[in-house]
Amino acid sequence: MQGSKSKLTYSEGLTTPITFIAAVLIFAIFTPNHIFINPRNLGSIAKLTPDLGIVALGIGILMICGEFDLSIASVLPFCAYIFTLFVKNGMNPFVGYLILLPIGAAFGLFNGVLVVSTGLPSFIITLSTMMFWRGLLYGVSHMMPISILRYVPSESFFARMLIGQVGPIPVQVIWFIGFALLLGLILHRHKLGNWIFATGSNPQAARAMGINTAMVKIVCYMIIGVLCAFVSVMQSVRLGSFAATQGIGFELKAIAAVVVGGASLRGGVGRMLSIFLGVFIIQIVENGLILMQVPVFGVETFIGIAVVVFVILNNFLYRQASR
């Protein structure tokens, strides 16, 4: 069994980096005038990827645990709206941010408790909460954008802390790498990570070992809530305003990135580095195809095909390793 697990980890860990390198090389060569490797384009990718990427790291942990969360597409803009109300009413943005993070965790707690208490598929539960929070947000915000530049100027220290530059490197990428390292340590070096893998692989066996699988799942949902809160402010500061449509589409893109990163839809399999690269692969493919003047519907089609191919590949590798 240990030999099978080692083979699976090796195969999964090798596939995603090779795909990442191949995607970079293909678009570097075939985009018009090699514009893909233009520093301005690479900088644009570096600034935009962490919005999805940081949340996708949490989705990856949850999928390894054997569950899904579609509600991120509504939790993220709802957190952005709450932060906007905070600063609009005179609250210091740092204080508002610190208060917002546990509010994000509360959104995750709500999802987690619903999933473990009802026993219903998390896909259905979080689809329902996504629709609930979205409808509520549209109602209270009237879907009107709200500028925050007056309260959080782009040249302020708070803004530079989230969307500034360290030399040529956007701060967003540094945050993305930092979260990947932190969550990677938790997933691969902490006992909580062992519990997550055990819960996703075989919940019955995990409970027999004394693991509180319900609490593990709730914690994973709370991690996603905190990440949504963090990204909601980072995105709002970059845009200079709150928009009720922030995060729409993230729920499926995050799952796609995690699958491309080698995580199993059945749970129990995944690596943080591969998930990290999976996010970049999705963004690189999208960016490269647009630069090659592929129509928008063609971009979505190609990404959809890529996800199916990776699911088939991951299943094949899993079967090979299990022999």
Secondary structure as UniProt FT lines:
FT   HELIX           2..30
FT   HELIX           32..37
FT   HELIX           39..64
FT   TURN            65..66
FT   HELIX           72..88
FT   TURN            89..90
FT   HELIX           93..118
FT   HELIX           122..141
FT   TURN            142..143
FT   STRAND          146..147
FT   TURN            149..151
FT   TURN            154..155
FT   HELIX           157..163
FT   STRAND          165..166
FT   TURN            167..168
FT   STRAND          169..170
FT   HELIX           171..189
FT   HELIX           191..201
FT   HELIX           203..208
FT   TURN            209..210
FT   HELIX           213..239
FT   STRAND          241..242
FT   TURN            244..249
FT   HELIX           250..260
FT   TURN            261..262
FT   TURN            265..266
FT   HELIX           272..291
FT   TURN            292..293
FT   HELIX           296..322
//
